[in-house]
Amino acid sequence: MTYVLLVLTLVSTTPDSSIDIPRMSSSYSRKVLVSTLVGAACIGGIAIFHVRANDAYAEYQSSESMSSAIESWDKVQRYDNIRNAFGVGAVVFIARAIYYQIKRSKLYQSSHLLPMLDLRYAGNSKMVVGIKRDL
């Protein structure tokens, strides 16, 4: 019995040379790469505008007149809004890269290469067990 299981395991893991494995679309690779790079650029933008907003806030705290305080506060709000836009962009593009990576990996699932176990009722209370393969 263990010999049969070992043979079935070897048969199931050995792919046929006649079966065509679907080629990965290069557009998926490009989409993953571009989305990852744009997401990383957005993360860089988050860091840059976070530092600028902190500097503008320090300038706001040290301002001596009301007009310079208003200008500094407007800078803080503008930099925070830009940073938030970069944050949304980073989330969107990194999620898009993960989506295309998952979609790309599904192309390579080789479950169709494995033989199927075929169970049939042969009459007279007998079950026939075999391996079903397309030739």
Protein Blocks (a to p, Z undefined) as FASTA:
>chain_A
ZZmmmmmmmmmmmccfkbccddddfklmmmmmmmmmmmmmmmmmmmmmmmmmmmmmmmmm
mpcbfklmmmmmmmmmmmmmmmmmmmmmmmmmmmmmmmmmmmmmmmmpcklmpccddddd
ebjhiacddddddZZ
